[in-house]
Structure formats: structure tokens, C-alpha cells
Amino acid sequence: MGLEWSLTFSDRNGKIVYDLDHVGDERRRGSTWYGTWSTKVAKAHAEWKKSSDAVFIP
């Protein structure tokens, strides 16, 4: 059985959409609402992976 997930986004009007192309241009390109937090998560994960004997089984 595979793991299924999807990203959800919200336009300025609060409507939930599942495709970034359906978010208004101003919202997609005019602000930093999407953020850069994932860079920190990816770095922390890489460091954890190097230092851990844990095995991740999806």
C-alpha cells in the first residue's frame, strides 16, 4: 500500500486549492507566505540521517 499525500494551498479569499497554479499571481509571487522553512527541515534531516542508525521504512 503506497503513501498518498498532497499539498494544499489557500488563496487570499480563503478557498482551498490543490494546485499552486490555481492561487492568484499576486499571492504566488508577491509575498513570502510560502516561506523558506523547508530549507531548515531538509538540512536538519540530512544531519539526522548522517548521525543516526535509524532506518526509515515508508
C-alpha angles and dihedrals in degrees: 000000000000128000112247125195140148138197119248126205134185127216121218090270091060095248112146115233131179099209124063089217088068092059114093118264093241090054094046099046107017102065142032095238092124089057135191098261091117090069090063092046093051091049093048091048092051091050091047091049092053094048100039134080089201118123120214114213113187 
